[in-house]
Each structure stands twice: as C-alpha cells, then as structure tokens.
Amino acid sequence: MAAPTEPSREPASPPTAGRTRIVLSEVSARRTGADRTRAELTQQTRVGEALVRGLVRAQLTLAVRMALVVVIGLGGLPLLFAIAPAVGTVKLFGVHLPWLLLGVISFPFLVAVGWAYVHLAERNEQDFTDLVQRPER
C-alpha cells in the first residue's frame, strides 16, 4: 500500500497586487448614453419627464385613433341605415343585414381593433425602450 502524501509545506506566494490608477474623467467617459437616459428617468428630471410624456402622448393618440375607428365603424352603421333605408331591408342567409352587421360582425371587428391596439401599443413601448437604451453618439 502506498504511503499517503503530505501536502507541501512551502509557503504560498502572495498574489501580486498591481496598482490601478483610476481617473475621474475615465469613469465618467465609461457611462453610456443609455445609462444617462435611465438615470434621467429614475431621477425624474425634466428630460425624463419629457420622455415619459412623449410615451404617454403616443399611447393616448393611439387610443383616440382606435376609438375613432370603432365609432366610425359601428356608429356609422345606424347612420347608413337611416340614410339608405333600402340597405336595412336586405336579407342575407334569411337574416336582415342590420342584425348581421350589428349582432354578428361587430364582435370580430372589435376583436380585430383590440388586437391592433395591443400590437401598436407594444410597438410604441418598444420604440420607447429602444430610445432609452440607444447609445448616444
């Protein structure tokens, strides 16, 4: 049987500690534009408030546009039936056209408008995120 080996008793060499010189201008130069913009947002400075206001304005504009699409799309149907009463008497599949448009077709229309709103709102938020994370030149 082999004899167990003992750990060597040589002193471990101390790690070489190199000196690092840190200059304040180098530290501030390392900060990217994205860091500065994020700091503007978290500290709620005027620039950060302007960025957030721009996002809120874009989302509000999108919501108003989508509301107008719904109002014109669904609100225009009764106006159409009032202006052209002959359209209200048309039958498709044995059902009057107003019932089909307002009772059946309106739901897929609202789902499509809702999907478009969510998609465009996420795109607005992604554009905002890209703007915040974009490095300054």
N, CA, C and O atoms as CSV, one atom per row, in Angstrom:
chain,resi,resn,atom,element,x,y,z
A,1,MET,N,N,0.832,-1.159,0.000
A,1,MET,CA,C,0.000,0.000,0.000
A,1,MET,C,C,0.883,1.230,0.000
A,1,MET,O,O,1.903,1.263,0.688
A,2,ALA,N,N,0.511,2.222,-0.750
A,2,ALA,CA,C,1.340,3.417,-0.886
A,2,ALA,C,C,1.113,4.332,0.302
A,2,ALA,O,O,0.012,4.419,0.847
A,3,ALA,N,N,2.176,5.008,0.688
A,3,ALA,CA,C,2.087,5.934,1.818
A,3,ALA,C,C,1.348,7.198,1.376
A,3,ALA,O,O,1.543,7.685,0.262
A,4,PRO,N,N,0.493,7.724,2.269
A,4,PRO,CA,C,-0.216,8.949,1.894
A,4,PRO,C,C,0.771,10.091,1.754
A,4,PRO,O,O,1.730,10.213,2.516
A,5,THR,N,N,0.512,10.912,0.773
A,5,THR,CA,C,1.394,12.051,0.548
A,5,THR,C,C,0.972,13.212,1.404
A,5,THR,O,O,-0.218,13.473,1.580
A,6,GLU,N,N,1.936,13.897,1.927
A,6,GLU,CA,C,1.634,15.063,2.753
A,6,GLU,C,C,1.619,16.298,1.875
A,6,GLU,O,O,2.355,16.378,0.892
A,7,PRO,N,N,0.788,17.250,2.224
A,7,PRO,CA,C,0.787,18.481,1.446
A,7,PRO,C,C,2.135,19.173,1.614
A,7,PRO,O,O,2.776,19.083,2.661
A,8,SER,N,N,2.544,19.863,0.558
A,8,SER,CA,C,3.848,20.525,0.620
A,8,SER,C,C,3.796,21.645,1.654
A,8,SER,O,O,2.768,22.293,1.848
A,9,ARG,N,N,4.894,21.844,2.286
A,9,ARG,CA,C,4.966,22.833,3.352
A,9,ARG,C,C,5.595,24.139,2.868
A,9,ARG,O,O,6.006,24.976,3.673
A,10,GLU,N,N,5.665,24.305,1.544
A,10,GLU,CA,C,6.239,25.540,1.021
A,10,GLU,C,C,5.234,26.669,1.203
A,10,GLU,O,O,4.033,26.477,1.007
A,11,PRO,N,N,5.723,27.837,1.574
A,11,PRO,CA,C,4.792,28.955,1.737
A,11,PRO,C,C,4.211,29.370,0.390
A,11,PRO,O,O,4.910,29.418,-0.622
A,12,ALA,N,N,2.936,29.663,0.405
A,12,ALA,CA,C,2.269,30.107,-0.827
A,12,ALA,C,C,2.756,31.500,-1.168
A,12,ALA,O,O,2.917,32.352,-0.294
A,13,SER,N,N,2.987,31.716,-2.447
A,13,SER,CA,C,3.468,33.037,-2.846
A,13,SER,C,C,2.305,34.029,-2.776
A,13,SER,O,O,1.197,33.724,-3.217
A,14,PRO,N,N,2.554,35.186,-2.236
A,14,PRO,CA,C,1.471,36.165,-2.142
A,14,PRO,C,C,1.064,36.627,-3.542
A,14,PRO,O,O,1.910,36.753,-4.428
A,15,PRO,N,N,-0.226,36.879,-3.739
A,15,PRO,CA,C,-0.670,37.326,-5.063
A,15,PRO,C,C,-0.061,38.694,-5.351
A,15,PRO,O,O,0.056,39.552,-4.476
A,16,THR,N,N,0.316,38.855,-6.594
A,16,THR,CA,C,0.900,40.140,-6.968
A,16,THR,C,C,-0.223,41.150,-7.121
A,16,THR,O,O,-1.141,40.978,-7.922
A,17,ALA,N,N,-0.126,42.164,-6.363
A,17,ALA,CA,C,-1.153,43.200,-6.402
A,17,ALA,C,C,-0.661,44.343,-7.258
A,17,ALA,O,O,0.220,45.099,-6.851
A,18,GLY,N,N,-1.227,44.471,-8.442
A,18,GLY,CA,C,-0.858,45.572,-9.319
A,18,GLY,C,C,-1.673,46.802,-8.947
A,18,GLY,O,O,-2.820,46.689,-8.516
A,19,ARG,N,N,-1.109,47.911,-9.107
A,19,ARG,CA,C,-1.819,49.142,-8.776
A,19,ARG,C,C,-2.623,49.589,-9.982
A,19,ARG,O,O,-2.149,49.536,-11.117
A,20,THR,N,N,-3.812,50.019,-9.731
A,20,THR,CA,C,-4.668,50.528,-10.789
A,20,THR,C,C,-4.932,51.995,-10.521
A,20,THR,O,O,-5.355,52.380,-9.431
A,21,ARG,N,N,-4.682,52.786,-11.510
A,21,ARG,CA,C,-4.910,54.212,-11.369
A,21,ARG,C,C,-6.263,54.535,-11.996
A,21,ARG,O,O,-6.496,54.244,-13.169
A,22,ILE,N,N,-7.138,55.128,-11.218
A,22,ILE,CA,C,-8.469,55.472,-11.695
A,22,ILE,C,C,-8.544,56.980,-11.792
A,22,ILE,O,O,-8.293,57.702,-10.827
A,23,VAL,N,N,-8.887,57.426,-12.953
A,23,VAL,CA,C,-9.008,58.861,-13.184
A,23,VAL,C,C,-10.483,59.164,-13.350
A,23,VAL,O,O,-11.195,58.434,-14.038
A,24,LEU,N,N,-10.939,60.219,-12.734
A,24,LEU,CA,C,-12.352,60.557,-12.736
A,24,LEU,C,C,-12.889,60.742,-14.152
A,24,LEU,O,O,-14.029,60.370,-14.429
A,25,SER,N,N,-12.112,61.293,-15.027
A,25,SER,CA,C,-12.602,61.503,-16.394
A,25,SER,C,C,-12.821,60.179,-17.110
A,25,SER,O,O,-13.715,60.073,-17.950
A,26,GLU,N,N,-12.011,59.158,-16.789
A,26,GLU,CA,C,-12.204,57.855,-17.414
A,26,GLU,C,C,-13.480,57.200,-16.917
A,26,GLU,O,O,-14.178,56.536,-17.683
A,27,VAL,N,N,-13.786,57.380,-15.655
A,27,VAL,CA,C,-15.002,56.783,-15.095
A,27,VAL,C,C,-16.227,57.430,-15.712
A,27,VAL,O,O,-17.173,56.731,-16.075
A,28,SER,N,N,-16.232,58.742,-15.839
A,28,SER,CA,C,-17.389,59.403,-16.411
A,28,SER,C,C,-17.497,59.141,-17.902
A,28,SER,O,O,-18.599,59.161,-18.449
A,29,ALA,N,N,-16.379,58.896,-18.572
A,29,ALA,CA,C,-16.417,58.598,-20.001
A,29,ALA,C,C,-16.983,57.208,-20.255
A,29,ALA,O,O,-17.508,56.948,-21.337
A,30,ARG,N,N,-16.886,56.315,-19.283
A,30,ARG,CA,C,-17.395,54.954,-19.456
A,30,ARG,C,C,-18.912,54.894,-19.433
A,30,ARG,O,O,-19.502,53.975,-20.001
A,31,ARG,N,N,-19.545,55.847,-18.793
A,31,ARG,CA,C,-21.001,55.831,-18.739
A,31,ARG,C,C,-21.566,56.008,-20.134
A,31,ARG,O,O,-21.192,56.929,-20.861
A,32,THR,N,N,-22.448,55.136,-20.486
A,32,THR,CA,C,-23.044,55.222,-21.812
A,32,THR,C,C,-24.218,56.179,-21.782
A,32,THR,O,O,-24.685,56.587,-20.718
A,33,GLY,N,N,-24.679,56.525,-22.955
A,33,GLY,CA,C,-25.841,57.398,-23.056
A,33,GLY,C,C,-27.084,56.733,-22.492
A,33,GLY,O,O,-27.956,57.397,-21.931
A,34,ALA,N,N,-27.159,55.403,-22.645
A,34,ALA,CA,C,-28.316,54.689,-22.122
A,34,ALA,C,C,-28.351,54.786,-20.595
A,34,ALA,O,O,-29.421,54.934,-20.004
A,35,ASP,N,N,-27.172,54.703,-19.957
A,35,ASP,CA,C,-27.134,54.843,-18.502
A,35,ASP,C,C,-27.606,56.231,-18.094
A,35,ASP,O,O,-28.350,56.389,-17.126
A,36,ARG,N,N,-27.171,57.217,-18.835
A,36,ARG,CA,C,-27.558,58.590,-18.518
A,36,ARG,C,C,-29.066,58.776,-18.691
A,36,ARG,O,O,-29.717,59.426,-17.873
A,37,THR,N,N,-29.610,58.204,-19.756
A,37,THR,CA,C,-31.047,58.337,-20.003
A,37,THR,C,C,-31.841,57.603,-18.931
A,37,THR,O,O,-32.851,58.115,-18.448
A,38,ARG,N,N,-31.387,56.395,-18.552
A,38,ARG,CA,C,-32.073,55.667,-17.481
A,38,ARG,C,C,-32.022,56.449,-16.184
A,38,ARG,O,O,-32.993,56.471,-15.428
A,39,ALA,N,N,-30.892,57.091,-15.925
A,39,ALA,CA,C,-30.784,57.909,-14.717
A,39,ALA,C,C,-31.749,59.085,-14.784
A,39,ALA,O,O,-32.348,59.460,-13.776
A,40,GLU,N,N,-31.901,59.666,-15.971
A,40,GLU,CA,C,-32.857,60.765,-16.136
A,40,GLU,C,C,-34.273,60.289,-15.808
A,40,GLU,O,O,-35.053,61.020,-15.198
A,41,LEU,N,N,-34.597,59.068,-16.215
A,41,LEU,CA,C,-35.936,58.533,-15.948
A,41,LEU,C,C,-36.140,58.238,-14.471
A,41,LEU,O,O,-37.171,58.597,-13.902
A,42,THR,N,N,-35.167,57.587,-13.846
A,42,THR,CA,C,-35.350,57.197,-12.453
A,42,THR,C,C,-35.307,58.393,-11.517
A,42,THR,O,O,-35.977,58.392,-10.484
A,43,GLN,N,N,-34.529,59.415,-11.864
A,43,GLN,CA,C,-34.447,60.597,-11.008
A,43,GLN,C,C,-35.551,61.600,-11.312
A,43,GLN,O,O,-35.658,62.628,-10.643
A,44,GLN,N,N,-36.365,61.310,-12.309
A,44,GLN,CA,C,-37.497,62.143,-12.701
A,44,GLN,C,C,-37.070,63.586,-12.966
A,44,GLN,O,O,-37.649,64.536,-12.438
A,45,THR,N,N,-36.053,63.716,-13.789
A,45,THR,CA,C,-35.606,65.041,-14.178
A,45,THR,C,C,-36.497,65.549,-15.317
A,45,THR,O,O,-37.418,64.858,-15.751
A,46,ARG,N,N,-36.214,66.749,-15.786
A,46,ARG,CA,C,-37.020,67.317,-16.877
A,46,ARG,C,C,-36.922,66.480,-18.143
A,46,ARG,O,O,-37.912,66.299,-18.852
A,47,VAL,N,N,-35.743,65.977,-18.423
A,47,VAL,CA,C,-35.564,65.149,-19.622
A,47,VAL,C,C,-36.351,63.849,-19.473
A,47,VAL,O,O,-37.028,63.420,-20.407
A,48,GLY,N,N,-36.264,63.230,-18.311
A,48,GLY,CA,C,-37.013,62.005,-18.072
A,48,GLY,C,C,-38.509,62.223,-18.154
A,48,GLY,O,O,-39.237,61.405,-18.715
A,49,GLU,N,N,-38.963,63.330,-17.592
A,49,GLU,CA,C,-40.393,63.647,-17.668
A,49,GLU,C,C,-40.826,63.873,-19.109
A,49,GLU,O,O,-41.920,63.467,-19.501
A,50,ALA,N,N,-39.969,64.522,-19.904
A,50,ALA,CA,C,-40.298,64.749,-21.316
A,50,ALA,C,C,-40.381,63.424,-22.074
A,50,ALA,O,O,-41.256,63.250,-22.922
A,51,LEU,N,N,-39.479,62.493,-21.775
A,51,LEU,CA,C,-39.518,61.190,-22.427
A,51,LEU,C,C,-40.795,60.434,-22.069
A,51,LEU,O,O,-41.448,59.860,-22.941
A,52,VAL,N,N,-41.144,60.435,-20.797
A,52,VAL,CA,C,-42.352,59.726,-20.364
A,52,VAL,C,C,-43.596,60.408,-20.931
A,52,VAL,O,O,-44.541,59.739,-21.349
A,53,ARG,N,N,-43.590,61.751,-20.945
A,53,ARG,CA,C,-44.721,62.482,-21.522
A,53,ARG,C,C,-44.897,62.125,-22.992
A,53,ARG,O,O,-46.024,62.000,-23.471
A,54,GLY,N,N,-43.789,61.961,-23.710
A,54,GLY,CA,C,-43.871,61.566,-25.116
A,54,GLY,C,C,-44.489,60.189,-25.285
A,54,GLY,O,O,-45.293,59.973,-26.192
A,55,LEU,N,N,-44.114,59.250,-24.408
A,55,LEU,CA,C,-44.714,57.910,-24.471
A,55,LEU,C,C,-46.206,57.968,-24.162
A,55,LEU,O,O,-47.011,57.342,-24.853
A,56,VAL,N,N,-46.572,58.709,-23.136
A,56,VAL,CA,C,-47.991,58.816,-22.768
A,56,VAL,C,C,-48.777,59.468,-23.903
A,56,VAL,O,O,-49.890,59.042,-24.211
A,57,ARG,N,N,-48.205,60.497,-24.525
A,57,ARG,CA,C,-48.870,61.174,-25.641
A,57,ARG,C,C,-49.060,60.217,-26.817
A,57,ARG,O,O,-50.112,60.222,-27.455
A,58,ALA,N,N,-48.044,59.394,-27.106
A,58,ALA,CA,C,-48.161,58.434,-28.203
A,58,ALA,C,C,-49.236,57.396,-27.909
A,58,ALA,O,O,-50.005,57.023,-28.794
A,59,GLN,N,N,-49.289,56.928,-26.652
A,59,GLN,CA,C,-50.311,55.932,-26.293
A,59,GLN,C,C,-51.713,56.557,-26.338
A,59,GLN,O,O,-52.665,55.913,-26.780
A,60,LEU,N,N,-51.838,57.798,-25.885
A,60,LEU,CA,C,-53.141,58.468,-25.922
A,60,LEU,C,C,-53.590,58.701,-27.359
A,60,LEU,O,O,-54.765,58.518,-27.678
A,61,THR,N,N,-52.671,59.100,-28.221
A,61,THR,CA,C,-53.010,59.310,-29.626
A,61,THR,C,C,-53.485,58.010,-30.264
A,61,THR,O,O,-54.449,57.999,-31.030
A,62,LEU,N,N,-52.809,56.932,-29.945
A,62,LEU,CA,C,-53.210,55.627,-30.471
A,62,LEU,C,C,-54.601,55.243,-29.969
A,62,LEU,O,O,-55.425,54.750,-30.739
A,63,ALA,N,N,-54.862,55.466,-28.686
A,63,ALA,CA,C,-56.175,55.120,-28.123
A,63,ALA,C,C,-57.288,55.941,-28.771
A,63,ALA,O,O,-58.364,55.414,-29.052
A,64,VAL,N,N,-57.034,57.220,-29.008
A,64,VAL,CA,C,-58.051,58.076,-29.642
A,64,VAL,C,C,-58.289,57.627,-31.080
A,64,VAL,O,O,-59.432,57.593,-31.537
A,65,ARG,N,N,-57.230,57.286,-31.788
A,65,ARG,CA,C,-57.401,56.808,-33.171
A,65,ARG,C,C,-58.218,55.523,-33.221
A,65,ARG,O,O,-59.107,55.380,-34.061
A,66,MET,N,N,-57.920,54.600,-32.331
A,66,MET,CA,C,-58.664,53.339,-32.321
A,66,MET,C,C,-60.129,53.566,-31.915
A,66,MET,O,O,-61.031,52.914,-32.440
A,67,ALA,N,N,-60.351,54.483,-30.989
A,67,ALA,CA,C,-61.729,54.809,-30.609
A,67,ALA,C,C,-62.488,55.398,-31.793
A,67,ALA,O,O,-63.665,55.098,-31.992
A,68,LEU,N,N,-61.816,56.235,-32.576
A,68,LEU,CA,C,-62.452,56.796,-33.768
A,68,LEU,C,C,-62.786,55.704,-34.781
A,68,LEU,O,O,-63.833,55.758,-35.426
A,69,VAL,N,N,-61.908,54.716,-34.926
A,69,VAL,CA,C,-62.193,53.605,-35.837
A,69,VAL,C,C,-63.449,52.869,-35.389
A,69,VAL,O,O,-64.288,52.515,-36.217
A,70,VAL,N,N,-63.585,52.639,-34.090
A,70,VAL,CA,C,-64.764,51.936,-33.576
A,70,VAL,C,C,-66.013,52.794,-33.735
A,70,VAL,O,O,-67.059,52.300,-34.156
A,71,VAL,N,N,-65.906,54.072,-33.402
A,71,VAL,CA,C,-67.079,54.954,-33.510
A,71,VAL,C,C,-67.532,55.071,-34.961
A,71,VAL,O,O,-68.726,55.004,-35.251
A,72,ILE,N,N,-66.580,55.244,-35.867
A,72,ILE,CA,C,-66.954,55.353,-37.277
A,72,ILE,C,C,-67.459,54.017,-37.809
A,72,ILE,O,O,-68.440,53.967,-38.550
A,73,GLY,N,N,-66.781,52.932,-37.424
A,73,GLY,CA,C,-67.175,51.617,-37.931
A,73,GLY,C,C,-68.529,51.152,-37.429
A,73,GLY,O,O,-69.370,50.713,-38.214
A,74,LEU,N,N,-68.742,51.246,-36.133
A,74,LEU,CA,C,-70.018,50.775,-35.581
A,74,LEU,C,C,-71.072,51.881,-35.513
A,74,LEU,O,O,-72.257,51.630,-35.730
A,75,GLY,N,N,-70.640,53.092,-35.213
A,75,GLY,CA,C,-71.594,54.204,-35.135
A,75,GLY,C,C,-72.090,54.645,-36.495
A,75,GLY,O,O,-73.162,55.240,-36.607
A,76,GLY,N,N,-71.319,54.359,-37.524
A,76,GLY,CA,C,-71.743,54.740,-38.862
A,76,GLY,C,C,-72.817,53.836,-39.435
A,76,GLY,O,O,-73.521,54.222,-40.367
A,77,LEU,N,N,-72.949,52.650,-38.894
A,77,LEU,CA,C,-73.958,51.722,-39.424
A,77,LEU,C,C,-75.388,52.223,-39.226
A,77,LEU,O,O,-76.159,52.209,-40.185
A,78,PRO,N,N,-75.776,52.662,-38.037
A,78,PRO,CA,C,-77.137,53.210,-37.915
A,78,PRO,C,C,-77.362,54.430,-38.812
A,78,PRO,O,O,-78.457,54.636,-39.334
A,79,LEU,N,N,-76.316,55.227,-38.982
A,79,LEU,CA,C,-76.426,56.373,-39.888
A,79,LEU,C,C,-76.638,55.890,-41.324
A,79,LEU,O,O,-77.431,56.470,-42.066
A,80,LEU,N,N,-75.936,54.841,-41.709
A,80,LEU,CA,C,-76.118,54.263,-43.041
A,80,LEU,C,C,-77.544,53.763,-43.220
A,80,LEU,O,O,-78.156,53.984,-44.265
A,81,PHE,N,N,-78.070,53.094,-42.209
A,81,PHE,CA,C,-79.437,52.573,-42.316
A,81,PHE,C,C,-80.463,53.698,-42.333
A,81,PHE,O,O,-81.525,53.546,-42.935
A,82,ALA,N,N,-80.171,54.823,-41.688
A,82,ALA,CA,C,-81.096,55.957,-41.696
A,82,ALA,C,C,-81.060,56.672,-43.048
A,82,ALA,O,O,-82.097,57.104,-43.552
A,83,ILE,N,N,-79.872,56.795,-43.629
A,83,ILE,CA,C,-79.740,57.494,-44.910
A,83,ILE,C,C,-80.245,56.623,-46.064
A,83,ILE,O,O,-80.919,57.120,-46.966
A,84,ALA,N,N,-79.929,55.351,-46.036
A,84,ALA,CA,C,-80.343,54.436,-47.103
A,84,ALA,C,C,-81.183,53.315,-46.498
A,84,ALA,O,O,-80.658,52.243,-46.198
A,85,PRO,N,N,-82.465,53.548,-46.319
A,85,PRO,CA,C,-83.317,52.524,-45.696
A,85,PRO,C,C,-83.390,51.217,-46.487
A,85,PRO,O,O,-83.714,50.169,-45.929
A,86,ALA,N,N,-83.093,51.279,-47.762
A,86,ALA,CA,C,-83.137,50.048,-48.566
A,86,ALA,C,C,-82.061,49.065,-48.108
A,86,ALA,O,O,-82.240,47.853,-48.233
A,87,VAL,N,N,-80.951,49.569,-47.583
A,87,VAL,CA,C,-79.887,48.684,-47.098
A,87,VAL,C,C,-80.390,47.884,-45.888
A,87,VAL,O,O,-79.995,46.734,-45.698
A,88,GLY,N,N,-81.245,48.480,-45.088
A,88,GLY,CA,C,-81.765,47.806,-43.904
A,88,GLY,C,C,-82.739,46.693,-44.224
A,88,GLY,O,O,-83.010,45.842,-43.377
A,89,THR,N,N,-83.265,46.689,-45.425
A,89,THR,CA,C,-84.232,45.641,-45.793
A,89,THR,C,C,-83.582,44.456,-46.497
A,89,THR,O,O,-84.253,43.462,-46.775
A,90,VAL,N,N,-82.288,44.546,-46.788
A,90,VAL,CA,C,-81.579,43.457,-47.465
A,90,VAL,C,C,-81.469,42.261,-46.517
A,90,VAL,O,O,-81.195,42.408,-45.326
A,91,LYS,N,N,-81.695,41.060,-47.092
A,91,LYS,CA,C,-81.572,39.840,-46.297
A,91,LYS,C,C,-80.428,38.993,-46.835
A,91,LYS,O,O,-80.312,38.773,-48.041
A,92,LEU,N,N,-79.580,38.519,-45.913
A,92,LEU,CA,C,-78.526,37.572,-46.244
A,92,LEU,C,C,-78.727,36.342,-45.376
A,92,LEU,O,O,-78.867,36.450,-44.157
A,93,PHE,N,N,-78.741,35.177,-45.999
A,93,PHE,CA,C,-78.948,33.918,-45.267
A,93,PHE,C,C,-80.239,33.939,-44.453
A,93,PHE,O,O,-80.328,33.301,-43.404
A,94,GLY,N,N,-81.225,34.665,-44.936
A,94,GLY,CA,C,-82.517,34.737,-44.266
A,94,GLY,C,C,-82.550,35.684,-43.077
A,94,GLY,O,O,-83.539,35.713,-42.345
A,95,VAL,N,N,-81.483,36.464,-42.867
A,95,VAL,CA,C,-81.420,37.391,-41.739
A,95,VAL,C,C,-81.214,38.800,-42.301
A,95,VAL,O,O,-80.466,38.994,-43.260
A,96,HIS,N,N,-81.881,39.770,-41.696
A,96,HIS,CA,C,-81.727,41.154,-42.146
A,96,HIS,C,C,-80.279,41.610,-41.944
A,96,HIS,O,O,-79.631,41.239,-40.965
A,97,LEU,N,N,-79.790,42.410,-42.874
A,97,LEU,CA,C,-78.407,42.881,-42.854
A,97,LEU,C,C,-78.044,43.657,-41.578
A,97,LEU,O,O,-76.946,43.461,-41.058
A,98,PRO,N,N,-78.909,44.519,-41.059
A,98,PRO,CA,C,-78.543,45.211,-39.811
A,98,PRO,C,C,-78.258,44.250,-38.653
A,98,PRO,O,O,-77.347,44.483,-37.858
A,99,TRP,N,N,-79.043,43.168,-38.563
A,99,TRP,CA,C,-78.806,42.197,-37.500
A,99,TRP,C,C,-77.465,41.501,-37.686
A,99,TRP,O,O,-76.746,41.260,-36.716
A,100,LEU,N,N,-77.134,41.184,-38.911
A,100,LEU,CA,C,-75.843,40.541,-39.168
A,100,LEU,C,C,-74.674,41.484,-38.840
A,100,LEU,O,O,-73.704,41.088,-38.194
A,101,LEU,N,N,-74.789,42.723,-39.296
A,101,LEU,CA,C,-73.683,43.662,-39.088
A,101,LEU,C,C,-73.512,44.029,-37.615
A,101,LEU,O,O,-72.397,43.998,-37.095
A,102,LEU,N,N,-74.603,44.373,-36.944
A,102,LEU,CA,C,-74.508,44.826,-35.552
A,102,LEU,C,C,-74.464,43.676,-34.551
A,102,LEU,O,O,-73.879,43.817,-33.477
A,103,GLY,N,N,-75.069,42.553,-34.884
A,103,GLY,CA,C,-75.137,41.458,-33.932
A,103,GLY,C,C,-74.068,40.402,-34.081
A,103,GLY,O,O,-73.741,39.715,-33.114
A,104,VAL,N,N,-73.516,40.256,-35.277
A,104,VAL,CA,C,-72.555,39.182,-35.505
A,104,VAL,C,C,-71.186,39.728,-35.926
A,104,VAL,O,O,-70.168,39.394,-35.321
A,105,ILE,N,N,-71.170,40.544,-36.934
A,105,ILE,CA,C,-69.910,41.030,-37.496
A,105,ILE,C,C,-69.213,42.023,-36.562
A,105,ILE,O,O,-67.997,42.197,-36.642
A,106,SER,N,N,-69.966,42.664,-35.689
A,106,SER,CA,C,-69.349,43.669,-34.817
A,106,SER,C,C,-68.353,43.047,-33.838
A,106,SER,O,O,-67.373,43.699,-33.479
A,107,PHE,N,N,-68.569,41.828,-33.402
A,107,PHE,CA,C,-67.672,41.212,-32.430
A,107,PHE,C,C,-66.294,40.891,-33.018
A,107,PHE,O,O,-65.288,41.225,-32.392
A,108,PRO,N,N,-66.207,40.264,-34.183
A,108,PRO,CA,C,-64.869,40.088,-34.774
A,108,PRO,C,C,-64.194,41.427,-35.087
A,108,PRO,O,O,-62.973,41.547,-34.991
A,109,PHE,N,N,-64.992,42.430,-35.461
A,109,PHE,CA,C,-64.449,43.764,-35.711
A,109,PHE,C,C,-63.810,44.330,-34.437
A,109,PHE,O,O,-62.701,44.864,-34.481
A,110,LEU,N,N,-64.506,44.213,-33.312
A,110,LEU,CA,C,-63.966,44.719,-32.046
A,110,LEU,C,C,-62.731,43.931,-31.602
A,110,LEU,O,O,-61.792,44.507,-31.051
A,111,VAL,N,N,-62.731,42.627,-31.839
A,111,VAL,CA,C,-61.554,41.822,-31.506
A,111,VAL,C,C,-60.369,42.253,-32.368
A,111,VAL,O,O,-59.248,42.356,-31.869
A,112,ALA,N,N,-60.602,42.504,-33.644
A,112,ALA,CA,C,-59.523,42.939,-34.536
A,112,ALA,C,C,-58.984,44.307,-34.125
A,112,ALA,O,O,-57.774,44.528,-34.150
A,113,VAL,N,N,-59.867,45.219,-33.750
A,113,VAL,CA,C,-59.426,46.544,-33.299
A,113,VAL,C,C,-58.648,46.409,-31.992
A,113,VAL,O,O,-57.631,47.080,-31.812
A,114,GLY,N,N,-59.104,45.562,-31.087
A,114,GLY,CA,C,-58.385,45.338,-29.830
A,114,GLY,C,C,-57.016,44.742,-30.061
A,114,GLY,O,O,-56.047,45.156,-29.425
A,115,TRP,N,N,-56.914,43.765,-30.970
A,115,TRP,CA,C,-55.618,43.157,-31.286
A,115,TRP,C,C,-54.679,44.200,-31.883
A,115,TRP,O,O,-53.505,44.270,-31.521
A,116,ALA,N,N,-55.207,45.013,-32.803
A,116,ALA,CA,C,-54.371,46.051,-33.429
A,116,ALA,C,C,-53.896,47.058,-32.385
A,116,ALA,O,O,-52.747,47.499,-32.422
A,117,TYR,N,N,-54.778,47.424,-31.453
A,117,TYR,CA,C,-54.393,48.377,-30.415
A,117,TYR,C,C,-53.261,47.815,-29.547
A,117,TYR,O,O,-52.284,48.512,-29.272
A,118,VAL,N,N,-53.392,46.569,-29.121
A,118,VAL,CA,C,-52.358,45.960,-28.284
A,118,VAL,C,C,-51.038,45.875,-29.047
A,118,VAL,O,O,-49.978,46.167,-28.493
A,119,HIS,N,N,-51.103,45.478,-30.307
A,119,HIS,CA,C,-49.901,45.358,-31.118
A,119,HIS,C,C,-49.213,46.723,-31.285
A,119,HIS,O,O,-47.997,46.829,-31.131
A,120,LEU,N,N,-49.981,47.741,-31.592
A,120,LEU,CA,C,-49.402,49.074,-31.802
A,120,LEU,C,C,-48.927,49.703,-30.489
A,120,LEU,O,O,-47.928,50.421,-30.476
A,121,ALA,N,N,-49.633,49.439,-29.389
A,121,ALA,CA,C,-49.198,49.960,-28.091
A,121,ALA,C,C,-47.878,49.306,-27.675
A,121,ALA,O,O,-46.999,49.980,-27.138
A,122,GLU,N,N,-47.734,48.015,-27.913
A,122,GLU,CA,C,-46.467,47.342,-27.613
A,122,GLU,C,C,-45.344,47.881,-28.489
A,122,GLU,O,O,-44.202,47.994,-28.044
A,123,ARG,N,N,-45.670,48.213,-29.734
A,123,ARG,CA,C,-44.652,48.796,-30.605
A,123,ARG,C,C,-44.218,50.170,-30.092
A,123,ARG,O,O,-43.034,50.503,-30.137
A,124,ASN,N,N,-45.179,50.972,-29.603
A,124,ASN,CA,C,-44.828,52.262,-29.003
A,124,ASN,C,C,-43.890,52.068,-27.813
A,124,ASN,O,O,-42.898,52.783,-27.671
A,125,GLU,N,N,-44.209,51.103,-26.968
A,125,GLU,CA,C,-43.372,50.851,-25.798
A,125,GLU,C,C,-41.992,50.332,-26.197
A,125,GLU,O,O,-40.993,50.676,-25.565
A,126,GLN,N,N,-41.933,49.510,-27.237
A,126,GLN,CA,C,-40.644,49.018,-27.708
A,126,GLN,C,C,-39.810,50.155,-28.298
A,126,GLN,O,O,-38.597,50.203,-28.097
A,127,ASP,N,N,-40.452,51.061,-29.019
A,127,ASP,CA,C,-39.739,52.229,-29.542
A,127,ASP,C,C,-39.196,53.084,-28.403
A,127,ASP,O,O,-38.083,53.603,-28.488
A,128,PHE,N,N,-39.982,53.229,-27.334
A,128,PHE,CA,C,-39.542,53.993,-26.169
A,128,PHE,C,C,-38.342,53.304,-25.510
A,128,PHE,O,O,-37.367,53.960,-25.142
A,129,THR,N,N,-38.421,51.993,-25.366
A,129,THR,CA,C,-37.321,51.241,-24.768
A,129,THR,C,C,-36.066,51.348,-25.622
A,129,THR,O,O,-34.964,51.505,-25.096
A,130,ASP,N,N,-36.232,51.262,-26.945
A,130,ASP,CA,C,-35.079,51.401,-27.836
A,130,ASP,C,C,-34.472,52.795,-27.726
A,130,ASP,O,O,-33.252,52.951,-27.778
A,131,LEU,N,N,-35.318,53.802,-27.574
A,131,LEU,CA,C,-34.829,55.169,-27.427
A,131,LEU,C,C,-34.040,55.331,-26.135
A,131,LEU,O,O,-33.001,55.991,-26.113
A,132,VAL,N,N,-34.533,54.734,-25.070
A,132,VAL,CA,C,-33.860,54.843,-23.769
A,132,VAL,C,C,-32.540,54.084,-23.775
A,132,VAL,O,O,-31.563,54.542,-23.183
A,133,GLN,N,N,-32.499,52.938,-24.432
A,133,GLN,CA,C,-31.297,52.110,-24.410
A,133,GLN,C,C,-30.320,52.425,-25.536
A,133,GLN,O,O,-29.248,51.824,-25.611
A,134,ARG,N,N,-30.674,53.349,-26.401
A,134,ARG,CA,C,-29.802,53.693,-27.529
A,134,ARG,C,C,-28.579,54.445,-27.017
A,134,ARG,O,O,-28.711,55.397,-26.248
A,135,PRO,N,N,-27.389,54.023,-27.442
A,135,PRO,CA,C,-26.198,54.765,-27.006
A,135,PRO,C,C,-26.113,56.102,-27.721
A,135,PRO,O,O,-26.435,56.215,-28.904
A,136,GLU,N,N,-25.672,57.115,-26.981
A,136,GLU,CA,C,-25.517,58.439,-27.584
A,136,GLU,C,C,-24.229,58.448,-28.386
A,136,GLU,O,O,-23.263,57.760,-28.056
A,137,ARG,N,N,-24.236,59.226,-29.424
A,137,ARG,CA,C,-23.045,59.285,-30.290
A,137,ARG,C,C,-22.211,60.466,-29.964
A,137,ARG,O,O,-21.171,60.678,-30.587
